[in-house]
Amino acid sequence: MYYSRLKMASVVAVCLLGVVLCLPNALRQPSAALPWRQIHLGLDLRGGSYLLMQVDMQSITSDRLQTLADGTRQALLGAGLGYRNIATDAQAGTVTFTPRDPSETDADLKALRAMPTAVPGEFSVDRRPDGNIAITLSPAAMHERAREAVTQSIEIVRRRIDATGAVDPEITRQGDDRIVVELPGISDPEHVKRLLGTTAKMTFHMVQDNALGTVAGPGVTLLPMVNAPDQKLPILDHVEVDGSDLTNAGAAIDQQTGEWAVNFSFDSVGARAFAATTQANIGHRFAIVLDNKVVQAPVIRSAITGGNGQIVGGFDAQSATDLALLLRAGALPAPLSVIEQRSIGPSLGADSIRAGALSLGAGFVLVIAFMGLFYGRFGWYANVALLANLVLMAALLSLFQATLTLPGMAGMLLTLGMAVDANILINERIREEVGRGRTALAAMQAGFERATSTIVDSNATALLAHVMLFVFGTGPVRGFALTITIGIVTTLFTTLLLSRMLMVRWYARTRPTVLPV
């Protein structure tokens, strides 16, 4: 029951610090140099956009089959073997071909089974009754690959949205192949949709020389030009340099033409591949392919050994900036399509804030009236601790720059009820001790001692439950859990330190014989 000056000063300092941390939510930032942490409002309070996007799982299989077909050609040619009629079937998940000579079948099987796999048991190589050889993808391996593709897509979507300056976007997984994107404060998400809907898979290929007609031969695909869709170029399927080796990209104005361009640079692996390709193919056309469209196909004049390059092609400032952003964020492993879109207007968010603030205020007033009516002076001390509890909760939410949603506001109201429970438990314990005939000081001492362990135990179990809810929950559930978790910490502080300090200081000043409970 003894409070030293240092202990009292520490309790008061924490309360004052809470008030200071709450100020950014009510004032404008006076200087950019000041740390100005605020509570951000969620989609249901601030308004904004909701996007439900789906990952194209079929394209994941198709891309892997295309890579596998290219690897089959390289493995057979590297072993001095030939092939005919190589084809892919996305529905069956197979790559099939006819051996050049039936006598080479065993050698073909041996060469193909030695090909590297992304995961163990990714594919099997078998001889069919018709004499063809089939490479079949494993369903379990493709399922694992699809799961990793969704996880990778979420990270890339997050990087792209963060680069647009959106505040506190919420990006979560839904089911096996869907991603939920919530953008508070963005009522027109069209620009974001364009960024997310672009796969931005950039690769570098050689153009087939002296191509005849409009029919692609084996290992060649006719791809349209970005600026002239009617014009198609025969592009070799083999990827000479992969865009995943890019380390940086930025929009800039070309000093020679005055047009907007995108400058890029490779890491050490990409730089070596880029240098080797350009050095071995001087005089040939080198295509830059973005999402199965040829951005440009210049003729290689000399070897490019610096690991840097430039993309030009009729960009304006916005398109060049967007392309550079996409290249920096990385390519999506599969295309994303928007299957549901909703927009919440600021007026609806304001109504939600008004309703939430009204419920919080009404609950707070009723709790204060109850405590003052049933517990007298000690009840009003509990009300002061309750107000400090609310301030400290807002302060910690501001410090973490948390996103407040309607479930979060419900959590704040629930926390006030839990804080009142702790104060009621203390006051009832003190009443019991007074009823047993103890003196005022002894009753206060015994009441606090017996109530403290119960309060700590109950709040500790609630804290563990809500920490797990925060760790494993998503979206509004995490907001609710965060608010409750912070509220439990502030409740323990205000109940066991602040309200006790007020009661002890009153007793030390007045030395009453009867307690006002």
Summary of the structure (lengths in Angstrom):
residues: 517
radius of gyration: 33.5
end to end distance: 17.7
largest distance: 109.4
contacts: 1646
relative contact order: 0.12
helix: 53%
strand: 21%
